[in-house]
Amino acid sequence: MSLRVLSAAGLLLLAASGHCAPYVPRSDDEVLERLPVRPNDPAMREIKDMRAALVREPENLKLAMRLARRYFDQAAAQGDPRYVGYSQAALASWWNLPQPPVGVIVMRATLRQYRHDFEGALQDIELALKRDPGEFDAWSLRADINVVQANYSASRDDCARMAAFVTELTNVGCVAFIDGLNGRARQSHDALSSALARAKSVSPEHQLWVLTRLAEMAWRMNESRLAEDHFRRALSLQITDGFLLAAYADFLLDYNRPQEVIALLKDWTRSDPLLLRLTLAEQAVNAKTFAEHKTALVDRYAAARLRGDTTHEQEESRFCLQVLRAPEQALTLAQNNWRVQREPRDARVLLEAAVATRRIDAAQPVLDWMGSTAIEDGTLRRLAAQLVVLRKGTP
């Protein structure tokens, strides 16, 4: 989308909010936002030191790669896409070279994947693997992208190809992630859980990844106690991870526990995905801060569209449907999102919007995907059943 043009959905969103221009502070003293990062945060101190060192040694590739990775880790942890731009800037000297170092190519693919430029990311991965077939990060990233795009056979091939380079836990996790979406949720959950129990010297970050995936599998199987146990074990690792916080917040919202969501996310208003969950929870309890956060999200989604950023469409669809009560806009966003990524959460927003608009035809791509995968997901099945009722009632 052109940076100069808002889509029809974006214009309607702006109209619904009553905010057609960016907010201008009344004075230099006005506090717009309190950042979640503390001045004495060791991660930010390390980044500051590395950034200063890179200014002194702008051709130090090893240092630039470390800084780019640290910035990307902050984007994942904080849910702030600005860090992705900082990560790219750290690699500016190598970004557009005809033959960048393999590590730079893989990092470039990682950043493109974050921005949902899956085609560009896959091209970079192909280039990296031609030069170094043993580049584990490239195989792993491609496996993830193929799952997001529902290319399960290709993802399974990626898991097989990197099996020789990884631990048993990583290998089992790669396959279980795929099988858990394809009619083998129980077997996948138990296999991954057993592999975690057997594994020795597992890093906290790897534990967090595994526990979050186990929680999602149990949640889809409607085993709420088991899912919560996995979520709480992941949270107990005390690693800041935006995906974990968003997944657990969604779990709590599904089980009508909005006050716990507010307690979990009250300091995370800087992250758009987490602010959405906080706003949904505040709406449920009629919190005083609901209106403020609703307006903030309207402005942020509009700003994202102005700069051509479509990574938010799944969550903006939820916002339009549940907060703005604008189901048609929600459906358009959900359909656009499904064309790019096709995971259970993407399926859910499209089914919810299709039910709200009584557009059975719009849900057909998701229903076809559910049939081909035999996915075991109680929420998706409930929504599909509602569409069946709507179809029967259609003259």
C-alpha positions as CSV (number, residue, x, y, z in Angstrom):
1,M,0.0,0.0,0.0
2,S,1.3,3.5,-0.8
3,L,2.6,5.5,2.1
4,R,0.4,8.4,1.0
5,V,-2.9,6.6,0.8
6,L,-5.1,5.0,3.5
7,S,-7.2,2.0,2.5
8,A,-11.0,2.3,2.8
9,A,-10.8,0.3,6.1
10,G,-8.2,2.8,7.4
11,L,-10.3,5.8,6.5
12,L,-13.4,4.3,8.1
13,L,-11.4,3.5,11.2
14,L,-10.2,7.1,11.4
15,A,-13.8,8.4,10.9
16,A,-15.1,6.1,13.6
17,S,-12.5,7.4,16.0
18,G,-12.9,11.1,15.3
19,H,-9.1,11.4,15.1
20,C,-8.0,12.4,11.5
21,A,-4.7,14.1,12.4
22,P,-1.8,13.1,14.7
23,Y,-2.0,14.2,18.3
24,V,0.2,17.3,19.0
25,P,1.3,17.8,22.6
26,R,0.1,21.0,24.3
27,S,3.6,21.7,25.7
28,D,7.1,20.3,26.0
29,D,6.3,19.2,29.5
30,E,3.4,16.9,28.6
31,V,4.1,13.2,29.2
32,L,2.9,11.2,26.2
33,E,4.1,7.7,27.3
34,R,6.2,6.1,30.0
35,L,8.7,3.7,28.6
36,P,8.8,0.2,30.1
37,V,12.6,0.1,29.9
38,R,14.4,1.3,33.1
39,P,17.4,3.6,32.7
40,N,19.6,1.0,34.5
41,D,18.3,-1.9,32.4
42,P,21.4,-4.1,31.8
43,A,20.2,-5.0,28.3
44,M,19.9,-1.4,27.3
45,R,23.2,-0.5,28.8
46,E,24.8,-3.2,26.7
47,I,23.1,-1.9,23.6
48,K,24.3,1.6,24.4
49,D,27.9,0.4,24.8
50,M,27.8,-1.6,21.6
51,R,26.3,1.3,19.6
52,A,29.1,3.6,20.8
53,A,31.7,1.0,19.9
54,L,30.2,0.6,16.4
55,V,30.4,4.3,15.9
56,R,34.1,4.0,16.6
57,E,34.5,0.8,14.4
58,P,31.8,1.1,11.7
59,E,33.3,-1.9,9.7
60,N,33.4,-4.3,12.7
61,L,31.0,-6.9,11.3
62,K,31.0,-9.1,14.4
63,L,30.1,-6.2,16.6
64,A,27.4,-5.0,14.2
65,M,25.8,-8.5,14.1
66,R,25.8,-8.7,17.9
67,L,24.1,-5.3,18.1
68,A,21.6,-6.2,15.4
69,R,20.7,-9.4,17.3
70,R,20.3,-7.5,20.6
71,Y,18.0,-5.0,18.9
72,F,15.9,-7.8,17.4
73,D,15.7,-9.5,20.8
74,Q,14.3,-6.2,22.2
75,A,11.7,-6.1,19.4
76,A,10.6,-9.6,20.4
77,A,10.6,-8.9,24.1
78,Q,9.1,-5.5,24.1
79,G,6.7,-5.8,21.1
80,D,8.2,-2.5,19.7
81,P,8.9,-2.6,16.0
82,R,11.2,0.4,16.1
83,Y,13.9,-2.0,17.3
84,V,13.7,-3.8,14.0
85,G,14.6,-0.6,12.3
86,Y,17.5,-0.1,14.7
87,S,18.6,-3.7,13.9
88,Q,18.6,-3.0,10.2
89,A,20.5,0.2,10.7
90,A,23.3,-1.6,12.6
91,L,23.9,-3.7,9.4
92,A,23.6,-0.7,7.0
93,S,27.2,-1.2,5.7
94,W,26.4,-4.7,4.6
95,W,22.6,-4.7,4.0
96,N,22.6,-4.0,0.2
97,L,25.9,-5.6,-0.8
98,P,25.6,-8.0,-3.8
99,Q,27.1,-10.7,-1.7
100,P,26.6,-9.9,2.0
101,P,28.1,-12.3,4.6
102,V,25.9,-15.3,5.3
103,G,25.1,-14.1,8.8
104,V,23.9,-10.8,7.5
105,I,21.7,-12.5,5.0
106,V,20.1,-14.6,7.7
107,M,19.6,-11.6,9.9
108,R,18.0,-9.7,7.0
109,A,15.7,-12.7,6.4
110,T,14.8,-12.6,10.1
111,L,13.9,-8.9,10.0
112,R,11.9,-9.3,6.8
113,Q,10.0,-12.2,8.4
114,Y,9.2,-9.9,11.3
115,R,7.7,-7.4,8.9
116,H,5.7,-10.2,7.2
117,D,7.8,-9.9,4.0
118,F,7.8,-13.7,3.8
119,E,8.7,-13.8,0.1
120,G,11.8,-11.6,0.7
121,A,12.7,-13.6,3.7
122,L,12.5,-16.9,1.9
123,Q,14.6,-15.6,-1.0
124,D,17.3,-14.6,1.5
125,I,17.1,-18.0,3.2
126,E,17.6,-19.7,-0.1
127,L,20.6,-17.5,-0.8
128,A,22.1,-18.2,2.6
129,L,21.6,-22.0,2.3
130,K,23.3,-22.1,-1.1
131,R,26.4,-20.6,0.4
132,D,26.2,-22.6,3.7
133,P,23.9,-25.6,3.8
134,G,24.7,-26.1,7.5
135,E,23.3,-22.7,8.5
136,F,20.9,-24.0,11.2
137,D,19.3,-20.6,11.8
138,A,18.2,-20.4,8.2
139,W,16.6,-23.9,8.2
140,S,14.8,-23.0,11.5
141,L,13.6,-19.7,10.2
142,R,12.3,-21.3,7.0
143,A,10.5,-24.0,8.9
144,D,8.7,-21.3,11.0
145,I,7.7,-19.3,7.9
146,N,6.4,-22.4,6.2
147,V,4.2,-23.2,9.2
148,V,2.9,-19.6,9.3
149,Q,1.9,-19.9,5.6
150,A,0.5,-23.4,6.1
151,N,3.1,-25.1,3.9
152,Y,3.4,-28.0,6.3
153,S,5.1,-30.5,4.0
154,A,7.8,-28.0,3.2
155,S,8.2,-27.2,6.9
156,R,8.5,-30.9,7.7
157,D,11.3,-31.2,5.1
158,D,13.1,-28.3,6.8
159,C,12.9,-30.1,10.2
160,A,14.3,-33.2,8.7
161,R,17.2,-31.4,7.0
162,M,18.3,-29.6,10.2
163,A,17.9,-32.7,12.4
164,A,21.6,-33.5,12.2
165,F,22.6,-30.1,13.5
166,V,20.3,-29.8,16.6
167,T,19.4,-31.4,19.9
168,E,16.7,-34.0,20.3
169,L,14.5,-31.4,22.0
170,T,14.8,-29.0,19.1
171,N,14.1,-31.7,16.6
172,V,11.1,-33.0,18.5
173,G,9.8,-29.5,18.9
174,C,10.1,-28.7,15.2
175,V,8.0,-31.7,14.2
176,A,5.6,-31.4,17.1
177,F,4.8,-27.8,16.2
178,I,3.7,-29.0,12.8
179,D,1.9,-32.2,13.9
180,G,0.1,-30.3,16.6
181,L,-1.7,-28.3,13.9
182,N,-2.5,-31.4,11.8
183,G,-4.7,-33.7,13.8
184,R,-2.1,-35.0,16.2
185,A,-2.3,-32.5,19.1
186,R,-2.3,-35.0,21.9
187,Q,0.6,-37.1,20.5
188,S,2.6,-33.9,19.7
189,H,2.0,-32.4,23.2
190,D,3.1,-35.6,25.0
191,A,6.1,-36.1,22.7
192,L,7.3,-32.6,23.3
193,S,6.6,-32.7,27.0
194,S,8.6,-35.9,27.3
195,A,11.5,-34.5,25.3
196,L,11.7,-31.5,27.6
197,A,11.7,-33.8,30.7
198,R,14.6,-35.8,29.2
199,A,16.7,-32.9,28.0
200,K,19.7,-31.7,29.9
201,S,21.2,-28.2,30.0
202,V,18.2,-26.5,28.2
203,S,18.6,-22.8,28.1
204,P,15.8,-20.7,29.8
205,E,15.0,-19.2,26.3
206,H,14.5,-22.7,24.8
207,Q,12.4,-23.8,27.8
208,L,10.2,-20.7,27.3
209,W,9.7,-21.6,23.6
210,V,8.8,-25.2,24.4
211,L,6.5,-24.4,27.3
212,T,4.6,-21.7,25.4
213,R,4.0,-24.2,22.5
214,L,2.9,-26.8,25.0
215,A,0.5,-24.3,26.5
216,E,-1.0,-23.5,23.2
217,M,-1.5,-27.1,22.3
218,A,-3.3,-27.8,25.6
219,W,-5.4,-24.7,25.2
220,R,-6.6,-25.8,21.8
221,M,-7.5,-29.2,23.3
222,N,-9.6,-27.4,25.9
223,E,-7.4,-28.6,28.7
224,S,-7.3,-25.3,30.6
225,R,-5.5,-26.5,33.7
226,L,-2.7,-28.1,31.8
227,A,-2.4,-25.0,29.6
228,E,-2.2,-22.7,32.6
229,D,0.4,-24.9,34.2
230,H,2.6,-24.6,31.1
231,F,2.0,-20.8,30.9
232,R,2.9,-20.3,34.5
233,R,6.1,-22.4,34.2
234,A,7.1,-20.2,31.2
235,L,6.3,-17.0,33.1
236,S,8.3,-18.3,36.1
237,L,11.5,-18.2,34.0
238,Q,11.2,-14.4,34.3
239,I,12.2,-13.8,30.7
240,T,10.5,-10.8,29.0
241,D,8.8,-12.2,26.0
242,G,6.0,-10.4,24.2
243,F,4.6,-13.5,22.5
244,L,4.3,-15.3,25.8
245,L,2.5,-12.3,27.4
246,A,0.1,-12.0,24.5
247,A,-0.7,-15.7,24.4
248,Y,-1.3,-15.9,28.2
249,A,-3.4,-12.7,28.0
250,D,-5.6,-14.2,25.3
251,F,-5.9,-17.4,27.4
252,L,-7.1,-15.3,30.3
253,L,-9.5,-13.4,28.2
254,D,-11.0,-16.6,26.8
255,Y,-11.7,-17.8,30.4
256,N,-13.2,-14.4,31.4
257,R,-10.4,-13.3,33.7
258,P,-9.9,-9.7,32.6
259,Q,-8.6,-8.4,35.9
260,E,-5.7,-10.7,35.7
261,V,-5.0,-9.4,32.2
262,I,-4.9,-5.9,33.5
263,A,-2.5,-6.8,36.3
264,L,-0.3,-8.6,33.8
265,L,-0.2,-5.9,31.1
266,K,-0.7,-2.6,32.9
267,D,2.9,-1.6,32.3
268,W,3.0,-2.7,28.6
269,T,1.1,0.1,26.9
270,R,4.1,0.7,24.5
271,S,3.5,-2.6,22.8
272,D,0.6,-2.5,20.3
273,P,-0.2,-6.2,20.6
274,L,-0.2,-6.1,24.4
275,L,-2.1,-2.8,24.5
276,L,-4.8,-4.5,22.5
277,R,-5.2,-7.2,25.1
278,L,-5.1,-4.7,27.9
279,T,-7.8,-2.6,26.2
280,L,-10.0,-5.7,25.7
281,A,-9.7,-6.5,29.4
282,E,-10.4,-2.9,30.4
283,Q,-13.5,-2.9,28.1
284,A,-14.8,-6.0,29.9
285,V,-14.6,-4.3,33.3
286,N,-15.4,-0.8,32.2
287,A,-12.1,0.5,33.4
288,K,-11.4,4.3,33.5
289,T,-8.4,3.9,31.2
290,F,-10.4,2.1,28.5
291,A,-11.2,5.2,26.4
292,E,-7.7,6.5,26.6
293,H,-6.2,3.2,25.4
294,K,-8.9,2.7,22.7
295,T,-8.0,6.1,21.2
296,A,-4.3,5.3,21.4
297,L,-4.8,2.1,19.4
298,V,-6.9,3.9,16.8
299,D,-4.1,6.4,16.3
300,R,-1.4,3.7,16.2
301,Y,-3.2,1.6,13.6
302,A,-3.8,4.6,11.5
303,A,-0.1,5.6,11.7
304,A,0.9,2.1,10.8
305,R,-1.2,2.2,7.7
306,L,0.3,5.6,6.7
307,R,3.8,4.0,6.7
308,G,2.6,0.9,4.8
309,D,2.9,-1.4,7.8
310,T,0.3,-4.3,7.5
311,T,1.8,-6.5,10.3
312,H,-1.0,-5.4,12.6
313,E,-4.0,-6.6,10.5
314,Q,-4.8,-9.7,12.6
315,E,-5.0,-7.6,15.8
316,E,-6.6,-4.6,14.2
317,S,-9.4,-7.0,13.0
318,R,-10.0,-7.9,16.6
319,F,-10.0,-4.3,17.6
320,C,-12.5,-3.4,14.9
321,L,-14.8,-6.2,15.8
322,Q,-14.7,-6.2,19.6
323,V,-14.0,-2.5,20.4
324,L,-15.2,-0.4,17.5
325,R,-18.1,-2.8,16.7
326,A,-17.2,-2.4,13.0
327,P,-17.6,-6.0,11.7
328,E,-17.2,-5.2,8.0
329,Q,-13.8,-3.5,8.5
330,A,-12.9,-6.4,10.8
331,L,-13.7,-8.9,8.0
332,T,-11.7,-7.0,5.4
333,L,-8.6,-6.9,7.7
334,A,-9.0,-10.6,8.6
335,Q,-9.2,-11.6,5.0
336,N,-6.1,-9.6,4.1
337,N,-4.3,-11.1,7.0
338,W,-5.3,-14.7,6.0
339,R,-3.7,-14.2,2.6
340,V,-0.4,-13.6,4.3
341,Q,-0.4,-15.9,7.3
342,R,-2.5,-18.8,8.3
343,E,-2.1,-19.9,11.9
344,P,-4.9,-20.8,14.4
345,R,-5.1,-17.2,15.7
346,D,-5.5,-15.9,12.1
347,A,-8.2,-18.4,11.4
348,R,-10.0,-17.4,14.5
349,V,-10.3,-13.7,13.7
350,L,-11.6,-14.5,10.2
351,L,-14.2,-16.9,11.5
352,E,-15.3,-14.4,14.2
353,A,-15.7,-11.6,11.6
354,A,-17.5,-13.9,9.2
355,V,-20.0,-14.9,11.9
356,A,-20.5,-11.3,12.9
357,T,-21.2,-10.2,9.3
358,R,-23.0,-13.5,8.4
359,R,-20.6,-13.9,5.5
360,I,-20.3,-17.6,5.2
361,D,-18.5,-17.4,1.9
362,A,-15.7,-15.3,3.5
363,A,-15.0,-18.1,6.0
364,Q,-14.6,-20.8,3.3
365,P,-10.8,-20.5,3.1
366,V,-10.5,-21.2,6.8
367,L,-13.1,-24.0,6.7
368,D,-11.1,-25.6,3.9
369,W,-7.9,-25.3,5.9
370,M,-9.6,-26.8,9.0
371,G,-10.7,-29.7,6.9
372,S,-7.3,-30.3,5.3
373,T,-5.4,-30.1,8.6
374,A,-8.0,-31.8,10.9
375,I,-6.9,-29.3,13.5
376,E,-8.1,-29.9,17.0
377,D,-9.2,-26.5,18.3
378,G,-12.3,-26.2,20.3
379,T,-12.8,-22.5,19.6
380,L,-12.4,-22.9,15.8
381,R,-14.9,-25.8,15.8
382,R,-17.4,-23.8,17.8
383,L,-17.2,-20.9,15.3
384,A,-17.4,-23.3,12.4
385,A,-20.6,-24.8,13.9
386,Q,-22.1,-21.3,14.2
387,L,-21.4,-20.8,10.4
388,V,-23.2,-24.2,9.7
389,V,-26.2,-22.9,11.6
390,L,-26.1,-19.6,9.6
391,R,-25.9,-21.6,6.3
392,K,-28.9,-23.7,7.2
393,G,-30.9,-20.6,8.0
394,T,-30.0,-19.0,4.7
395,P,-32.9,-19.1,2.2
